[in-house]
Amino acid sequence: MAGLLDKAKTTETDDKSTQSKEEKTGLLSKGTSKVVSKTTVTTTQVLVQENSNDTARIIGMVGWAVILVGAIISLQGGGFGLLVVLVVLAIGLGSIIQSQRMTGNVSQPKMIASVIVAVIIAIGPYAAVVIVPSNASMAVTELTINEADNEITFLVRGSFSEASAEIFVDGVSTWSSDKEMDNDVARFKVPISTIFDGNALDYRAQSVKDYKITVSSSDAQEKSIPIDGDMMTREVLNSAARITEVLKTNAGGTQTTTDGITVEAIVGLFSPNEGSEDDGKHSMTNLALIPVSSDYSFQVKVKKGSSVKYTMNTISVDGLDATWSSSMSGSQSGKTSGWLGMPGTAENQLNTEYLQRDDFYDGDGCYTFEITVTNAFTPSEGSSTISSTDSWNLDWSETDSGANGEMTTC
């Protein structure tokens, strides 16, 4: 009997123990289920939020891309119309604002800043090209001078069908021409002779005449540029001469006499106050000269009183290049940017040509060196020739240069 009771108790104890384990196991399972459920919800929320941020960023990028498209349209200068630019701007701004709302990051200062930047990007080019009048789409370039053909050339560039060019001298029209544009370029060539009406610069390099090119386009644009003063300073107005005695010693070295003179000339623009000085000198210096790049010629004559004693070969000038023919050495050349040695009838030991005594000297007296310049370009009421004279007393001993008289101006 006791054994049966003990067995029953044991069985009851085992049942309780089993039940307790099952209850515990059930509770553990239930708790685990709850934790897994919470984790799943949180992960889902994170994924949804990340997807939302990605979409917002894409929308924002699309919005800025649309704004850039608006800027490109603006650069067409109104070809698509301001309304189209504004519509594109509105779409871009709407996308940017929606992007900020989706991220939950709607900040009024940030939104205002975005709107301002977007408007500047989209509308700025339109305002620069259309709203603000400008000649930026038309240019007058490559203004050059061709000394060989005696003409100036310039280009007109722009996106229009025809260009009209006109040249003014002190406000008076002297030339005009129309040209159709070829690949947005028109080249104009202007003969200098048709527009020249006096030097643009004086001997001080000060402007005394205003030469200007004005170009108008078929779409009502206009542009003016000045013609450089050097290009339109074409007329020689001043010239001068200077001389130097050439001495010769006989074979035995016992006698030195005057065998002639070297003659130099200077032409261009310089002060009328410059003049001849004693000993065959002249006050004019290279630094005081304004060279004239043009077409002209000049000739030197040696006179005693009114009688011409010698006439030199003519010097021809093209630009600043002078050329002439010498009886001693054939074709010669030099530059008119300073004093230039004249052709002669003999050469010294340095191969410098000089005018030999017997070719012009006719006893003591006042000898005048006259330079006559013939200009190719002159004002409408001007003269094509100008002349200058420099004179010195020449009194040369037949036997001794030391006994020569003073070479003073006369």
FENURDA-V510619 format. One record per residue. PHI is phi as a letter, one per 30 degrees, with the letter a starting at -180 (NA if undefined). OMEGA is omega in degrees with one decimal (NA if undefined). Layout:
# FENURDA-V510619
PHI_OMEGA / PHI_OMEGA
This chain:
# FENURDA-V510619
NA_177.3 / d_-179.8 / d_179.3 / d_178.5 / d_179.9 / d_-179.7 / d_178.8 / d_178.3 / d_-179.3 / d_179.4 / d_179.3 / d_179.7 / d_-179.7 / d_179.4 / d_179.1 / d_-179.2 / d_179.7 / d_179.2 / d_-179.9 / d_179.9 / d_-179.4 / d_179.1 / d_-179.6 / d_179.2 / d_178.5 / d_179.4 / d_179.5 / d_179.5 / d_179.7 / d_178.9 / d_180.0 / d_179.0 / d_179.2 / d_-178.6 / d_179.4 / d_-179.4 / d_179.2 / d_179.7 / d_-180.0 / d_-179.8 / d_-179.0 / d_179.7 / d_179.5 / d_179.1 / d_179.7 / d_-179.4 / d_179.5 / d_-178.8 / d_179.1 / d_178.4 / d_179.2 / d_178.7 / d_178.2 / d_179.6 / d_179.5 / d_179.3 / d_179.2 / d_179.8 / d_178.5 / d_178.2 / d_177.6 / d_179.5 / d_178.8 / d_176.2 / d_178.1 / d_177.5 / d_178.3 / d_175.5 / d_176.8 / d_178.2 / d_178.8 / d_177.8 / d_179.3 / d_-178.2 / d_178.6 / d_174.7 / i_177.3 / j_-179.5 / d_178.7 / c_-179.9 / j_-179.4 / d_-178.6 / d_178.7 / d_179.2 / d_-179.6 / d_178.6 / d_178.5 / d_178.2 / d_-179.5 / d_179.2 / d_-179.9 / d_179.6 / d_178.5 / e_179.9 / d_-179.2 / d_-179.7 / d_177.9 / d_177.8 / d_179.3 / d_178.4 / d_-178.8 / d_178.8 / d_-178.9 / i_-176.7 / c_-178.5 / d_178.9 / c_-177.1 / d_177.5 / e_-179.9 / d_-179.6 / d_179.0 / d_179.3 / d_179.2 / d_179.8 / d_-179.1 / d_179.8 / d_-179.1 / d_179.9 / d_179.6 / d_-178.8 / d_-173.5 / d_-172.8 / c_-176.2 / e_-179.9 / e_179.6 / d_-179.4 / d_-178.4 / d_-174.6 / c_-171.9 / c_-173.6 / d_180.0 / c_179.5 / d_-176.9 / a_174.3 / c_-175.4 / d_-178.6 / d_174.5 / b_-178.7 / b_173.1 / c_-171.0 / b_173.0 / h_175.6 / d_-177.4 / b_178.0 / b_178.4 / c_-176.8 / d_-179.0 / d_-178.6 / c_-180.0 / h_178.2 / b_172.3 / c_178.8 / b_174.3 / a_-179.8 / c_170.8 / c_-179.4 / c_177.3 / l_-178.8 / c_176.5 / b_-170.3 / d_-174.0 / b_177.6 / b_176.1 / c_-178.2 / c_179.7 / b_178.6 / c_-178.7 / c_172.7 / c_-174.5 / h_175.8 / i_-179.5 / c_-178.9 / d_179.1 / c_-178.1 / a_175.2 / a_-179.9 / a_176.7 / c_177.6 / b_172.4 / d_-179.6 / d_177.0 / b_-174.6 / h_177.5 / i_179.5 / b_171.7 / b_180.0 / c_178.2 / c_174.3 / b_-174.5 / b_174.6 / d_-178.5 / d_-177.3 / d_-178.1 / d_-175.9 / c_-175.3 / d_178.3 / b_179.7 / j_-177.3 / d_175.5 / d_-178.8 / b_173.1 / c_-175.2 / d_176.7 / c_-175.7 / i_176.2 / c_-179.5 / d_178.3 / b_174.5 / b_-176.3 / c_175.1 / c_-173.8 / b_174.6 / c_174.7 / b_-178.7 / b_173.8 / b_-176.7 / c_179.8 / d_175.9 / c_169.6 / i_171.6 / d_178.9 / b_-178.4 / b_177.7 / b_174.8 / b_177.2 / d_170.6 / c_-176.3 / e_-176.6 / e_179.1 / d_-179.6 / d_-175.8 / c_169.6 / c_-166.5 / c_-172.6 / c_174.6 / d_-178.6 / c_-176.6 / b_176.1 / a_-179.8 / a_178.2 / b_170.8 / b_-175.4 / b_177.6 / b_178.2 / d_174.2 / c_-177.4 / c_179.8 / b_178.4 / c_-177.5 / d_-174.5 / d_-179.5 / d_179.7 / i_-177.1 / c_-175.0 / b_177.4 / b_-179.6 / b_176.1 / d_-176.9 / c_178.9 / l_-178.5 / b_165.7 / d_-179.3 / b_176.4 / b_179.0 / b_175.1 / b_-176.9 / b_179.8 / k_177.1 / b_173.5 / a_-173.8 / d_176.1 / d_178.2 / d_176.1 / d_-177.9 / a_-179.5 / d_-179.6 / b_179.1 / e_179.2 / i_175.3 / i_-176.7 / d_176.3 / b_-177.0 / d_-176.1 / d_175.8 / b_179.2 / e_-176.2 / d_-179.1 / d_-175.9 / c_165.6 / c_-178.5 / d_178.8 / c_177.1 / c_-173.2 / a_173.4 / c_177.0 / a_175.9 / b_174.8 / b_-176.4 / b_179.6 / c_174.6 / b_176.1 / c_-177.6 / b_167.8 / b_-170.1 / i_178.3 / c_-176.9 / d_178.2 / d_-178.1 / c_177.7 / a_176.6 / b_-179.1 / d_176.5 / d_-177.5 / d_175.5 / c_177.8 / c_-176.9 / b_174.5 / b_-172.8 / i_173.5 / c_-176.4 / c_178.5 / c_177.2 / b_178.1 / a_178.5 / c_-180.0 / c_176.6 / d_-179.2 / c_-170.6 / b_175.2 / i_-176.5 / d_-179.2 / b_179.5 / b_177.6 / a_-178.9 / c_179.8 / c_179.3 / d_178.1 / a_177.9 / d_-175.0 / b_179.3 / d_-177.3 / d_178.1 / d_-178.8 / b_-178.4 / b_177.1 / a_179.0 / b_174.8 / d_-176.4 / d_178.6 / c_-178.8 / i_174.4 / c_-179.3 / d_176.3 / b_-179.7 / d_-175.1 / d_-175.3 / e_-173.6 / d_-177.7 / d_-179.7 / b_-171.6 / d_-177.4 / b_179.5 / i_-176.6 / d_-179.7 / l_-179.1 / c_-179.6 / c_-177.5 / c_177.4 / c_-174.0 / c_177.1 / c_177.2 / c_-180.0 / c_175.9 / c_-176.9 / d_174.4 / d_-178.1 / c_-179.8 / b_175.1 / d_-177.3 / e_-178.7 / c_-177.1 / c_178.2 / c_-178.9 / d_-178.0 / b_172.3 / b_-179.1 / b_177.5 / b_178.9 / b_171.8 / b_-172.3 / b_176.8 / b_174.4 / d_177.1 / c_-179.9 / b_-171.6 / c_176.7 / d_179.5 / d_-170.8 / c_-174.2 / a_179.6 / d_178.9 / d_-179.8 / c_179.1 / d_173.7 / d_-179.8 / d_-179.3 / c_-178.3 / c_176.5 / d_-179.4 / b_NA
